[in-house]
Amino acid sequence: MTGNPKGAGNGNAKLDETKVRHVKALLEGGTKQMHIAELFGVSPSVIGLIKRGKIWREVI
């Protein structure tokens, strides 16, 4: 049984590895999650999940 593609392999993904690296750099620099979400066209909860390592954890 195969699961759904994860990350950029998912056709509906708005983020790719390059964008996620940028998101993580902005978070480290103190940029607010809401502002980052607006920049990338995703919800603030997605940014929070990235910050907590729940999604895109394989991207450093």
PyMOL commands that place a pseudoatom at each C-alpha (Angstrom):
pseudoatom trace, name=CA, resn=MET, resi=1, chain=A, elem=C, hetatm=0, pos=[0.000, 0.000, 0.000]
pseudoatom trace, name=CA, resn=THR, resi=2, chain=A, elem=C, hetatm=0, pos=[1.399, 3.393, -0.942]
pseudoatom trace, name=CA, resn=GLY, resi=3, chain=A, elem=C, hetatm=0, pos=[0.564, 6.587, 0.917]
pseudoatom trace, name=CA, resn=ASN, resi=4, chain=A, elem=C, hetatm=0, pos=[-0.025, 10.046, -0.386]
pseudoatom trace, name=CA, resn=PRO, resi=5, chain=A, elem=C, hetatm=0, pos=[3.044, 11.833, -1.738]
pseudoatom trace, name=CA, resn=LYS, resi=6, chain=A, elem=C, hetatm=0, pos=[4.592, 14.169, 0.808]
pseudoatom trace, name=CA, resn=GLY, resi=7, chain=A, elem=C, hetatm=0, pos=[6.137, 17.588, 0.408]
pseudoatom trace, name=CA, resn=ALA, resi=8, chain=A, elem=C, hetatm=0, pos=[6.723, 18.924, -3.077]
pseudoatom trace, name=CA, resn=GLY, resi=9, chain=A, elem=C, hetatm=0, pos=[5.762, 15.501, -4.496]
pseudoatom trace, name=CA, resn=ASN, resi=10, chain=A, elem=C, hetatm=0, pos=[2.177, 16.332, -3.659]
pseudoatom trace, name=CA, resn=GLY, resi=11, chain=A, elem=C, hetatm=0, pos=[0.656, 18.148, -6.643]
pseudoatom trace, name=CA, resn=ASN, resi=12, chain=A, elem=C, hetatm=0, pos=[-1.270, 20.479, -4.333]
pseudoatom trace, name=CA, resn=ALA, resi=13, chain=A, elem=C, hetatm=0, pos=[1.821, 21.624, -2.399]
pseudoatom trace, name=CA, resn=LYS, resi=14, chain=A, elem=C, hetatm=0, pos=[2.306, 25.392, -2.303]
pseudoatom trace, name=CA, resn=LEU, resi=15, chain=A, elem=C, hetatm=0, pos=[5.772, 25.038, -0.823]
pseudoatom trace, name=CA, resn=ASP, resi=16, chain=A, elem=C, hetatm=0, pos=[8.896, 23.320, -2.065]
pseudoatom trace, name=CA, resn=GLU, resi=17, chain=A, elem=C, hetatm=0, pos=[12.215, 22.676, -0.315]
pseudoatom trace, name=CA, resn=THR, resi=18, chain=A, elem=C, hetatm=0, pos=[13.672, 26.050, -1.307]
pseudoatom trace, name=CA, resn=LYS, resi=19, chain=A, elem=C, hetatm=0, pos=[10.646, 27.916, 0.019]
pseudoatom trace, name=CA, resn=VAL, resi=20, chain=A, elem=C, hetatm=0, pos=[10.651, 25.904, 3.244]
pseudoatom trace, name=CA, resn=ARG, resi=21, chain=A, elem=C, hetatm=0, pos=[14.322, 26.774, 3.811]
pseudoatom trace, name=CA, resn=HIS, resi=22, chain=A, elem=C, hetatm=0, pos=[13.361, 30.439, 3.341]
pseudoatom trace, name=CA, resn=VAL, resi=23, chain=A, elem=C, hetatm=0, pos=[10.449, 30.042, 5.787]
pseudoatom trace, name=CA, resn=LYS, resi=24, chain=A, elem=C, hetatm=0, pos=[12.776, 28.501, 8.380]
pseudoatom trace, name=CA, resn=ALA, resi=25, chain=A, elem=C, hetatm=0, pos=[15.315, 31.300, 7.922]
pseudoatom trace, name=CA, resn=LEU, resi=26, chain=A, elem=C, hetatm=0, pos=[12.596, 33.921, 8.395]
pseudoatom trace, name=CA, resn=LEU, resi=27, chain=A, elem=C, hetatm=0, pos=[11.380, 32.157, 11.535]
pseudoatom trace, name=CA, resn=GLU, resi=28, chain=A, elem=C, hetatm=0, pos=[14.910, 32.079, 12.934]
pseudoatom trace, name=CA, resn=GLY, resi=29, chain=A, elem=C, hetatm=0, pos=[15.221, 35.790, 12.163]
pseudoatom trace, name=CA, resn=GLY, resi=30, chain=A, elem=C, hetatm=0, pos=[12.134, 36.551, 14.230]
pseudoatom trace, name=CA, resn=THR, resi=31, chain=A, elem=C, hetatm=0, pos=[9.613, 37.223, 11.460]
pseudoatom trace, name=CA, resn=LYS, resi=32, chain=A, elem=C, hetatm=0, pos=[6.023, 36.703, 12.618]
pseudoatom trace, name=CA, resn=GLN, resi=33, chain=A, elem=C, hetatm=0, pos=[4.304, 33.523, 11.439]
pseudoatom trace, name=CA, resn=MET, resi=34, chain=A, elem=C, hetatm=0, pos=[1.328, 35.505, 10.102]
pseudoatom trace, name=CA, resn=HIS, resi=35, chain=A, elem=C, hetatm=0, pos=[3.591, 37.614, 7.869]
pseudoatom trace, name=CA, resn=ILE, resi=36, chain=A, elem=C, hetatm=0, pos=[5.431, 34.540, 6.563]
pseudoatom trace, name=CA, resn=ALA, resi=37, chain=A, elem=C, hetatm=0, pos=[2.102, 32.841, 5.822]
pseudoatom trace, name=CA, resn=GLU, resi=38, chain=A, elem=C, hetatm=0, pos=[0.966, 35.863, 3.806]
pseudoatom trace, name=CA, resn=LEU, resi=39, chain=A, elem=C, hetatm=0, pos=[4.244, 35.949, 1.862]
pseudoatom trace, name=CA, resn=PHE, resi=40, chain=A, elem=C, hetatm=0, pos=[3.931, 32.316, 0.800]
pseudoatom trace, name=CA, resn=GLY, resi=41, chain=A, elem=C, hetatm=0, pos=[0.150, 32.053, 0.409]
pseudoatom trace, name=CA, resn=VAL, resi=42, chain=A, elem=C, hetatm=0, pos=[-0.338, 29.451, 3.125]
pseudoatom trace, name=CA, resn=SER, resi=43, chain=A, elem=C, hetatm=0, pos=[-2.158, 29.470, 6.438]
pseudoatom trace, name=CA, resn=PRO, resi=44, chain=A, elem=C, hetatm=0, pos=[-0.393, 30.499, 9.650]
pseudoatom trace, name=CA, resn=SER, resi=45, chain=A, elem=C, hetatm=0, pos=[-1.025, 26.986, 10.969]
pseudoatom trace, name=CA, resn=VAL, resi=46, chain=A, elem=C, hetatm=0, pos=[1.194, 25.563, 8.186]
pseudoatom trace, name=CA, resn=ILE, resi=47, chain=A, elem=C, hetatm=0, pos=[3.997, 27.885, 9.270]
pseudoatom trace, name=CA, resn=GLY, resi=48, chain=A, elem=C, hetatm=0, pos=[3.475, 26.779, 12.874]
pseudoatom trace, name=CA, resn=LEU, resi=49, chain=A, elem=C, hetatm=0, pos=[3.692, 23.125, 11.856]
pseudoatom trace, name=CA, resn=ILE, resi=50, chain=A, elem=C, hetatm=0, pos=[6.949, 23.807, 10.011]
pseudoatom trace, name=CA, resn=LYS, resi=51, chain=A, elem=C, hetatm=0, pos=[8.291, 25.670, 13.056]
pseudoatom trace, name=CA, resn=ARG, resi=52, chain=A, elem=C, hetatm=0, pos=[7.466, 22.755, 15.372]
pseudoatom trace, name=CA, resn=GLY, resi=53, chain=A, elem=C, hetatm=0, pos=[8.904, 20.177, 12.969]
pseudoatom trace, name=CA, resn=LYS, resi=54, chain=A, elem=C, hetatm=0, pos=[5.591, 18.430, 12.341]
pseudoatom trace, name=CA, resn=ILE, resi=55, chain=A, elem=C, hetatm=0, pos=[5.883, 18.884, 8.568]
pseudoatom trace, name=CA, resn=TRP, resi=56, chain=A, elem=C, hetatm=0, pos=[8.873, 19.422, 6.277]
pseudoatom trace, name=CA, resn=ARG, resi=57, chain=A, elem=C, hetatm=0, pos=[11.170, 18.170, 9.052]
pseudoatom trace, name=CA, resn=GLU, resi=58, chain=A, elem=C, hetatm=0, pos=[13.481, 16.620, 6.463]
pseudoatom trace, name=CA, resn=VAL, resi=59, chain=A, elem=C, hetatm=0, pos=[14.383, 20.097, 5.146]
pseudoatom trace, name=CA, resn=ILE, resi=60, chain=A, elem=C, hetatm=0, pos=[17.179, 21.749, 7.076]
for i in range(1, 60): cmd.bond("trace and resi %d" % i, "trace and resi %d" % (i + 1))
show_as sticks, trace
zoom trace
